[in-house]
Amino acid sequence: MFDIGFSELIVIALVALVVIGPERLPRVARTAGHLLGRLQRYVSDVKSDINREIQLDEIKKAQREMEQSVRSMESSVTQELSSVESELNQSILPPSGQTAAQSSETPADATQPAEPQPATAVVPEAAGTPQMDLGFDSQQAASKKTA
């Protein structure tokens, strides 16, 4: 900070000895040491406060970036879900120009109205959903009930 050499420190000490006197010099030096210690603690406190503020700003910035990426991920998942839902609705429902009787494979009697086919809802499984194996097989249970 200051470019003070050993020779300059000796000159300052001699001037202080002459000006202050040998009786009060130890007390003045002790007081100066206490003040210098307080100054150093104050400077270190200011530095630590500044470092904490910088870290807090970095954490807030990371939080904003994370929230933004979560929002973009959520919107892309929503878009994909809506596209899959529309594809499923198009594959389940008959084309708009046909009736249920025309779309069935067996010819319907003209005097009897065609029965509407029950719509089956297909729920896509969430990717990465953990499945738990309980050692239970539904086909084995059904065969035991009929036997």
Buried (B, 14 or more C-beta within 10 A) or exposed (E): EEEEEEEEEEEEEEEBEEEBEEEEBEEEEEEEEEEEEEEEEEEEEEEEEEEEEEEEEEEEEEEEEEEEEEEEEEEEEEEEEEEEEEEBEEEEEEEEEEEEBEEBEEEBEEEEEBEEEEEEEEEEEEEEEEEEEEEEEEEEEEEEEEE
